[in-house]
Amino acid sequence: MAPRDADATRARILAAAVAEFAAHGLAGGRVDRIAAAAEANKRSIYVYYGDKAGLFEAALDHVVARIEPVDIDDLPGWAGRVFDHMLAEPEAWRLGMWQVLEAPDRGQEQSEVTAARLEAMADPRQGAVTGGIAIPDVISLVVGLTRGWFMTPRSLLGTGGVDPDSAERIAAHRAAIVETVRRMTAPGSGPPAG
C-alpha cells in the first residue's frame, strides 16, 4: 500500500473547496461535497483546516495569492491584468463576492497573504502616483470595475446585437477599464475639492 501524500490531499481539498465555496458560499458550501470531490475524508479537512470557516479562509487566500499584486507603477495595466485573471479564473471574483456577503469583516485577523498585500499598499508615493487618490480607494474602484463585467446583465453587455462573449467585445470592455483607471490616476485628476 502506497503512503498517503498529505500535500496532494491538501491540494485536492483546497481545489474542491474553492469550487464549492465559489458556487455556494460559506453558508451553502458543504464539507461532505468537498470531501467527495477531493477524494478525501471529512476528518482530514478538519485536521488540515480546523473547521469550515478555516477552509473558506484558506480558499480565499488561495485565490487572492493567485491575483497579481498591485503594481503601483502601472495601475491601469494592473487593472487590465486583474480583469484578465477574473475572466480566466471566475472563482476569484465569485469567492470575493461571497466574502463581501458572508464575511465582510475578514481581514481583521489577517492571513500572511492578506497582510503582505496590505503592506504593499503602504507605498509612500501613493498620492503622487494615483492622482491624489489613496491606494486602498484605487484598489476598491478597480475591484468594482473588474467585477462589474460579471455582474452586469448580458442584455446590457450585448447592447446593439453585439455578442458579449466575442473577443472583440471583451477586449473593448478591458480597454475601457484600463482607460478609466488611467484617467482616474492621472496627475491632476484627483478627487474634486470640497
Residue pairs with C-beta under 8 A, 6 or more apart in sequence:
9 38
9 40
9 44
9 48
10 48
12 37
12 38
12 39
12 40
13 34
13 35
13 38
13 40
13 44
13 45
13 48
13 49
13 55
14 58
14 59
14 62
15 38
16 33
16 34
16 35
16 37
16 38
17 29
17 34
17 38
17 55
17 56
17 58
17 59
18 59
18 62
18 63
18 91
18 95
19 37
19 91
20 29
20 30
20 33
20 34
20 37
21 29
21 55
21 56
21 59
21 95
21 98
22 90
22 91
22 94
22 95
22 98
23 29
23 94
24 30
25 98
25 101
25 102
26 52
26 53
26 56
26 98
26 102
26 103
27 102
29 52
29 56
31 42
31 45
31 52
31 55
32 42
34 45
34 55
35 41
35 42
35 44
35 45
38 45
45 55
49 55
49 58
53 103
56 103
57 106
57 111
59 95
60 95
60 96
60 99
60 106
61 111
61 113
61 114
63 89
63 91
63 92
63 95
63 96
64 92
64 113
64 114
64 117
65 113
66 85
66 89
66 92
67 82
67 85
67 92
68 78
68 81
68 82
68 85
69 117
69 120
70 78
70 117
70 120
70 121
70 135
70 139
71 77
71 78
72 123
72 125
72 126
72 129
72 130
72 135
73 129
75 129
75 130
75 138
75 142
75 181
75 182
75 185
76 178
76 179
76 181
76 182
76 185
77 178
78 142
78 181
79 142
79 145
79 146
79 177
79 178
79 180
79 181
80 174
80 175
80 177
80 178
82 142
82 143
82 146
83 145
83 146
83 149
83 173
83 174
83 177
84 174
85 92
86 92
86 93
86 146
86 147
86 149
86 150
87 170
90 150
93 146
93 147
93 150
96 143
96 147
97 147
97 151
99 106
106 114
107 114
107 118
110 118
121 135
121 136
121 139
122 135
123 129
123 135
126 134
126 135
127 133
127 134
129 185
130 138
130 185
131 184
131 185
131 186
131 187
131 188
131 189
131 190
132 189
132 190
132 191
133 141
133 184
133 185
133 190
133 191
138 181
138 184
138 185
141 181
141 184
142 177
142 181
145 177
145 180
145 181
146 177
149 157
149 173
154 164
157 164
157 169
157 173
158 164
158 169
162 168
162 169
163 169
164 170
183 189
